[in-house]
Amino acid sequence: MGRKSTVHRTIVVGVAAAALAASVVVSVPATAGGLDQGSANAALESAVDHTAHAATALAGAPGYAGVAVDYDAARVTVSWKGDAPAAVGALAEDVPAGVTVDVARAALSEADLHTASTRLLDGQRAAHGPDAVVAAMPAGDYAGLVVEVSRDSAAARTAGLAENLAAEAGVPVQVELVDDGVQPTAVSRRNDAAPWSAGGAMATSSGSDYCTTGFSIVTAAGNHKIVSAAHCNAGIGSLVRDGEGQQLGKVTNRALEIDAELIDPVGEPETSGSVFGGPWNASSVNARYRFPVVGVQQPAVGQNICSSGAVTGEHCGAKVRAVDVAWSCGKKTCHGFRASRDDGGVVVGGGDSGGPMYAVIDGKAYARGMIDGGSNRHSCGSTSVTTQCFSYVYGIPMVDILAKWDARIDS
């Protein structure tokens, strides 16, 4: 299955609250350098990203709803349920010159909508299976949920669908019928070795690619681990090999609620704190062959993002379309973000699961997520093996993975 191609109809249940906005123009020294993603105004985009990073650091505070960016307007919008705390105003002390920070009042917080979408996905999965409700995400004004339902599912034929979903979620619901659902992208970077980089191939002993290595992290105990998707391997103790069939390490930890696993790598030093970019078959002469990882950022709506998989290579030029998106990953409800390109091009393919998602600023990578799945089928370009590709990519935020294991990004 792929993902949404056409929307059949829209049903709105509940009253959306109007957002109230106030603008704060900040004035501090601009950040040097720029975003290495082909932007016409790289330095300003970099400044917007750094501002968004400071704003998303407030996630989890009571009332926090979300952050969105507009590169063209050099604007960051922070949405908040109720009165925003002093910390939001304090952003003006840390952000670059020329960036505008807007504060918008939201009807519901991120925590409200996270709870609602989890309740909805868990209930619908039990009633209709994992492919009925494809995804649920905050509406743009944070007044409810946008719920995507598979057109061919039994749920779509249920009388009073929108009312039932709204009652189950406990918040207003807007329903969109879509053609298909989210698929794990498990199916070179093929012959990496210690110290291992993110974006390398994971393969069977026969050399058949099936997944991709993600960012490396350092646990509180000082141990280096490689992140990948939990659906890539059977369980703890699973042997992981690289694209040439050589031993890469063993799975030591799994967290199905974020569809993530940790791999204990072989070799010394174990990891490099870097990420493969460029095409899947890029060599060291390619300018995007490898980037050092220097930090981690929580994604915000509107931000530029790259995804990098061992099978389809690096895809940049995508934007984060929604955060705190809920979808079924196996028997669990995962939450993360969704990204796509304006031109509808490929952003992920089968075999890219577990791979890194990031922004490149001043030639350095800032970790933002782990590839978990894709949807909306799209013809592939050059790939390492025959696979299927998608124009939507779903990512688990790296901040959630780090928090799960009390770890820091390897840089």
C-alpha positions as CSV (number, residue, x, y, z in Angstrom):
1,M,0.0,0.0,0.0
2,G,1.0,3.6,-0.5
3,R,-0.5,6.8,0.9
4,K,-2.9,9.6,0.3
5,S,-3.4,10.5,-3.4
6,T,-6.8,12.2,-3.5
7,V,-9.1,13.5,-0.8
8,H,-12.7,12.3,-1.4
9,R,-14.5,14.5,1.2
10,T,-14.0,16.4,4.3
11,I,-16.3,16.4,7.4
12,V,-15.8,18.8,10.2
13,V,-17.1,18.0,13.7
14,G,-16.8,20.6,16.5
15,V,-16.2,24.3,16.5
16,A,-12.7,25.6,15.8
17,A,-11.5,28.4,18.0
18,A,-10.0,31.4,16.3
19,A,-6.3,31.9,16.9
20,L,-5.2,35.2,18.4
21,A,-1.7,36.3,17.3
22,A,0.8,38.9,18.5
23,S,4.1,39.6,16.9
24,V,7.5,40.2,18.5
25,V,10.3,41.4,16.3
26,V,13.7,40.4,17.7
27,S,17.1,42.1,17.3
28,V,20.3,40.3,18.2
29,P,23.4,39.5,16.1
30,A,22.7,37.2,13.1
31,T,24.1,33.7,12.9
32,A,27.0,33.3,10.6
33,G,26.9,30.9,7.7
34,G,23.8,29.3,6.2
35,L,21.8,26.2,5.4
36,D,23.5,24.0,2.9
37,Q,20.2,23.0,1.1
38,G,20.2,25.2,-2.0
39,S,18.3,28.1,-0.3
40,A,18.4,31.5,-1.9
41,N,18.8,33.0,1.5
42,A,20.8,30.5,3.4
43,A,21.8,32.6,6.3
44,L,18.3,33.7,7.1
45,E,17.0,30.2,6.9
46,S,19.7,29.1,9.3
47,A,18.6,31.9,11.6
48,V,15.0,30.8,11.4
49,D,16.0,27.2,12.2
50,H,18.0,28.2,15.3
51,T,15.0,30.3,16.5
52,A,12.7,27.3,16.0
53,H,15.1,25.1,17.9
54,A,14.9,27.5,20.9
55,A,11.1,27.5,20.6
56,T,10.7,23.7,20.4
57,A,12.8,23.4,23.6
58,L,9.6,24.6,25.4
59,A,7.8,21.4,24.3
60,G,6.3,19.6,27.3
61,A,5.5,22.8,29.2
62,P,1.8,23.1,30.2
63,G,-0.1,24.8,27.3
64,Y,2.6,24.2,24.6
65,A,0.8,23.5,21.3
66,G,3.5,23.7,18.6
67,V,6.0,25.6,16.5
68,A,5.8,26.4,12.8
69,V,8.3,28.3,10.6
70,D,7.9,30.4,7.4
71,Y,11.3,30.8,5.7
72,D,10.0,33.3,3.2
73,A,8.7,35.6,5.9
74,A,11.6,34.8,8.3
75,R,8.8,34.0,10.8
76,V,8.5,31.5,13.7
77,T,5.0,31.0,15.2
78,V,4.7,29.6,18.7
79,S,1.2,28.3,19.5
80,W,0.1,28.1,23.1
81,K,-3.1,27.1,25.0
82,G,-3.9,29.9,27.4
83,D,-1.4,32.7,28.2
84,A,2.1,32.0,27.0
85,P,4.7,32.0,29.8
86,A,7.6,34.4,30.2
87,A,9.9,31.9,28.5
88,V,8.2,32.5,25.2
89,G,8.9,36.2,25.4
90,A,12.5,35.4,26.5
91,L,13.1,33.9,23.0
92,A,13.7,37.5,21.9
93,E,16.9,37.5,23.8
94,D,18.4,34.5,21.9
95,V,17.2,34.6,18.4
96,P,18.9,36.2,15.3
97,A,18.2,39.6,13.9
98,G,15.5,39.9,11.3
99,V,13.4,37.0,12.6
100,T,9.9,37.6,13.7
101,V,8.4,35.5,16.5
102,D,4.6,35.3,16.6
103,V,2.6,33.9,19.6
104,A,-0.7,32.4,18.7
105,R,-3.4,31.3,21.1
106,A,-4.5,27.7,20.6
107,A,-7.7,25.9,21.8
108,L,-5.9,22.7,22.6
109,S,-2.3,21.9,23.7
110,E,0.1,19.3,22.2
111,A,-0.6,17.1,25.3
112,D,-4.3,17.3,24.7
113,L,-4.0,16.3,21.1
114,H,-1.4,13.7,21.7
115,T,-3.7,12.0,24.2
116,A,-6.7,12.3,21.9
117,S,-4.9,10.8,18.8
118,T,-3.5,7.9,20.9
119,R,-6.9,7.1,22.2
120,L,-8.4,7.3,18.7
121,L,-5.7,5.2,17.0
122,D,-5.7,2.5,19.8
123,G,-9.5,2.3,19.7
124,Q,-9.8,2.1,15.9
125,R,-7.0,-0.4,15.5
126,A,-8.8,-2.7,18.0
127,A,-12.1,-2.2,16.2
128,H,-11.1,-2.2,12.5
129,G,-7.4,-3.2,12.3
130,P,-4.3,-1.3,11.7
131,D,-5.1,0.0,8.3
132,A,-8.4,1.8,9.0
133,V,-7.2,5.1,10.5
134,V,-4.1,5.9,8.5
135,A,-3.0,8.9,10.6
136,A,-4.2,11.5,12.9
137,M,-2.5,14.9,13.3
138,P,-3.2,18.3,14.9
139,A,-5.2,20.7,12.8
140,G,-3.3,23.8,11.8
141,D,-5.0,25.9,14.4
142,Y,-4.7,23.2,17.2
143,A,-8.4,23.2,17.6
144,G,-8.8,19.5,16.9
145,L,-7.5,16.6,14.8
146,V,-7.3,15.9,11.1
147,V,-8.0,12.2,10.8
148,E,-7.1,10.3,7.6
149,V,-9.2,7.2,7.1
150,S,-8.6,4.5,4.4
151,R,-11.3,4.8,1.8
152,D,-11.6,1.0,1.4
153,S,-11.8,0.2,5.1
154,A,-14.9,-0.9,7.1
155,A,-14.4,2.2,9.2
156,A,-15.0,4.5,6.2
157,R,-18.4,2.9,5.7
158,T,-19.5,3.4,9.3
159,A,-22.6,5.6,9.7
160,G,-21.8,8.8,11.5
161,L,-18.0,8.3,11.0
162,A,-16.9,11.8,12.0
163,E,-19.2,12.0,15.0
164,N,-18.0,8.6,16.2
165,L,-14.3,9.5,15.8
166,A,-14.8,12.8,17.5
167,A,-16.6,11.1,20.4
168,E,-13.7,8.6,20.7
169,A,-11.0,11.2,20.5
170,G,-12.8,13.7,22.8
171,V,-11.8,16.6,20.5
172,P,-13.2,18.1,17.2
173,V,-12.3,15.9,14.2
174,Q,-11.9,16.7,10.5
175,V,-12.1,13.5,8.4
176,E,-10.3,12.9,5.1
177,L,-10.7,9.7,3.1
178,V,-7.4,8.6,1.5
179,D,-6.5,5.8,-0.8
180,D,-4.0,3.9,1.2
181,G,-1.8,3.7,4.3
182,V,1.6,4.0,6.0
183,Q,4.1,1.3,5.2
184,P,7.3,0.5,7.0
185,T,10.2,1.2,4.6
186,A,12.3,-1.9,5.5
187,V,13.5,-3.9,2.5
188,S,26.6,2.0,-0.4
189,R,26.7,2.7,2.0
190,R,26.7,-1.0,1.6
191,N,30.2,-1.7,3.0
192,D,30.7,0.6,6.0
193,A,32.9,-0.4,8.9
194,A,33.8,0.8,12.4
195,P,33.6,3.6,13.2
196,W,30.1,3.3,11.8
197,S,28.2,6.2,10.2
198,A,24.4,6.8,10.0
199,G,22.8,5.9,6.7
200,G,24.6,2.6,6.0
201,A,23.1,-0.6,4.7
202,M,21.7,-3.3,7.0
203,A,21.5,-6.7,5.2
204,T,21.0,-10.4,5.6
205,S,24.0,-12.8,5.5
206,S,23.4,-13.2,1.7
207,G,23.7,-9.4,1.2
208,S,20.0,-8.6,0.7
209,D,19.4,-5.1,1.9
210,Y,16.5,-4.6,4.3
211,C,17.1,-1.5,6.5
212,T,19.4,1.4,7.3
213,T,21.5,2.4,10.2
214,G,20.5,5.6,12.0
215,F,22.3,8.1,14.2
216,S,24.6,6.9,16.9
217,I,24.0,7.9,20.5
218,V,25.9,7.7,23.7
219,T,24.1,6.4,26.8
220,A,24.5,7.8,30.3
221,A,26.9,4.9,31.0
222,G,29.1,6.1,28.1
223,N,28.2,3.3,25.7
224,H,28.0,4.0,22.0
225,K,24.9,2.6,20.3
226,I,23.4,2.8,16.8
227,V,19.7,3.6,16.4
228,S,17.5,1.9,13.9
229,A,13.8,0.9,13.5
230,A,12.6,-1.8,15.8
231,H,10.5,-3.4,12.9
232,C,13.8,-4.1,11.1
233,N,14.8,-7.0,13.4
234,A,13.1,-9.8,15.3
235,G,14.1,-8.8,18.8
236,I,16.9,-8.3,21.4
237,G,19.9,-10.4,20.5
238,S,19.3,-10.2,16.7
239,L,22.5,-10.2,14.7
240,V,22.8,-7.2,12.4
241,R,25.1,-7.2,9.3
242,D,26.2,-4.5,6.9
243,G,25.5,-4.5,3.1
244,E,28.4,-6.9,2.5
245,G,27.0,-9.4,5.0
246,Q,29.7,-8.6,7.6
247,Q,28.8,-8.4,11.3
248,L,27.8,-4.9,12.3
249,G,26.5,-5.7,15.9
250,K,23.6,-7.0,17.9
251,V,20.3,-5.5,19.0
252,T,20.4,-4.7,22.7
253,N,17.4,-2.5,23.4
254,R,13.9,-2.1,21.8
255,A,11.1,0.4,22.4
256,L,8.0,-0.5,20.3
257,E,6.1,2.6,21.2
258,I,8.6,4.6,19.3
259,D,9.5,1.7,16.9
260,A,13.2,2.1,17.8
261,E,16.0,-0.2,18.6
262,L,19.6,0.1,19.7
263,I,22.5,-1.9,18.2
264,D,25.7,-2.5,20.0
265,P,28.3,-2.1,17.2
266,V,31.5,-4.1,16.8
267,G,34.9,-2.5,16.2
268,E,36.9,0.2,17.9
269,P,36.1,3.1,17.9
270,E,32.5,2.0,17.5
271,T,30.9,5.0,15.9
272,S,31.9,8.1,14.0
273,G,29.2,10.7,14.8
274,S,28.6,11.3,11.1
275,V,26.0,10.7,8.5
276,F,26.1,9.6,4.8
277,G,24.6,12.0,2.3
278,G,24.4,12.2,-1.5
279,P,23.1,9.4,-3.8
280,W,23.0,5.8,-2.5
281,N,26.2,5.0,-4.4
282,A,28.1,8.2,-3.7
283,S,31.8,7.9,-3.2
284,S,34.1,10.0,-1.0
285,V,34.6,12.4,-3.9
286,N,31.0,13.5,-3.7
287,A,30.6,16.8,-1.8
288,R,27.7,15.4,0.2
289,Y,29.3,12.0,0.9
290,R,29.5,12.4,4.7
291,F,28.6,15.1,7.2
292,P,29.7,15.5,10.8
293,V,26.7,15.4,13.3
294,V,27.0,18.3,15.7
295,G,23.6,18.4,17.5
296,V,20.0,17.5,17.7
297,Q,16.9,19.6,17.0
298,Q,13.2,18.9,17.5
299,P,11.4,19.3,14.1
300,A,8.9,22.2,13.6
301,V,6.2,22.6,11.0
302,G,7.6,24.2,7.8
303,Q,11.2,23.3,8.4
304,N,13.5,22.0,5.7
305,I,14.6,18.4,6.3
306,C,16.7,15.7,4.6
307,S,16.2,11.9,4.8
308,S,19.0,9.5,4.0
309,G,18.5,5.8,3.3
310,A,20.9,3.1,2.1
311,V,18.6,2.0,-0.7
312,T,17.4,5.3,-2.2
313,G,20.1,7.7,-1.0
314,E,19.7,11.2,0.3
315,H,16.6,13.3,-0.3
316,C,16.6,17.0,0.6
317,G,14.2,19.8,-0.3
318,A,11.4,18.3,1.8
319,K,9.5,20.3,4.5
320,V,8.0,19.1,7.7
321,R,4.2,19.2,7.1
322,A,2.9,18.1,10.5
323,V,4.3,17.1,13.9
324,D,2.8,14.9,16.6
325,V,1.3,12.8,13.9
326,A,-0.1,9.5,15.1
327,W,0.0,6.3,13.0
328,S,0.0,2.5,13.7
329,C,3.4,0.9,13.8
330,G,2.8,-2.8,14.4
331,K,0.5,-3.2,17.4
332,K,1.4,0.2,18.8
333,T,0.6,3.8,18.1
334,C,3.6,5.8,17.2
335,H,3.9,9.6,17.2
336,G,6.2,11.6,15.1
337,F,6.3,13.9,12.1
338,R,5.5,13.8,8.4
339,A,7.5,15.5,5.6
340,S,7.2,15.8,1.8
341,R,8.5,17.9,-1.1
342,D,6.6,20.7,-2.7
343,D,7.0,18.9,-6.1
344,G,5.7,15.6,-4.7
345,G,9.0,13.8,-5.4
346,V,10.5,10.8,-3.7
347,V,11.7,11.2,-0.1
348,V,12.0,7.6,1.0
349,G,11.9,4.0,-0.2
350,G,11.8,0.4,0.9
351,G,15.0,-0.4,2.7
352,D,15.5,3.1,4.2
353,S,13.8,2.4,7.6
354,G,15.9,3.4,10.5
355,G,17.9,5.9,8.5
356,P,18.7,9.5,9.6
357,M,16.6,12.6,9.1
358,Y,18.4,15.9,9.6
359,A,19.1,19.5,8.5
360,V,22.6,20.5,7.2
361,I,23.6,23.9,8.5
362,D,27.0,25.4,7.7
363,G,28.1,21.9,6.4
364,K,27.2,20.1,9.6
365,A,24.2,17.8,10.3
366,Y,21.7,18.4,13.0
367,A,19.8,15.3,13.9
368,R,16.0,15.6,13.7
369,G,14.6,12.1,13.4
370,M,14.7,8.4,12.4
371,I,12.9,7.2,9.2
372,D,10.0,4.9,10.2
373,G,7.8,4.6,7.1
374,G,6.5,6.1,3.9
375,S,3.3,6.5,1.9
376,N,1.8,7.8,-1.3
377,R,3.7,5.5,-3.8
378,H,5.9,7.2,-6.3
379,S,8.2,5.8,-9.1
380,C,11.8,5.4,-8.0
381,G,14.9,6.8,-9.5
382,S,18.2,5.1,-9.0
383,T,18.2,2.7,-6.1
384,S,20.7,0.1,-4.7
385,V,18.0,-2.7,-5.1
386,T,14.6,-2.9,-6.7
387,T,12.1,-1.4,-4.2
388,Q,9.1,0.8,-3.9
389,C,9.3,4.5,-3.2
390,F,7.1,7.1,-1.5
391,S,6.5,10.9,-1.5
392,Y,5.6,11.1,2.2
393,V,8.1,10.1,4.9
394,Y,7.3,9.5,8.6
395,G,9.9,10.1,11.2
396,I,10.3,9.5,14.9
397,P,11.9,12.6,16.6
398,M,15.4,12.0,17.8
399,V,14.6,14.0,21.0
400,D,12.1,11.2,21.8
401,I,14.6,8.4,21.2
402,L,17.3,10.2,23.3
403,A,14.8,10.7,26.1
404,K,13.8,7.1,26.1
405,W,17.3,5.9,26.7
406,D,18.6,8.9,28.7
407,A,21.3,9.4,26.0
408,R,22.9,12.2,24.0
409,I,23.6,12.4,20.3
410,D,27.1,11.1,19.2
411,S,28.9,14.1,17.8
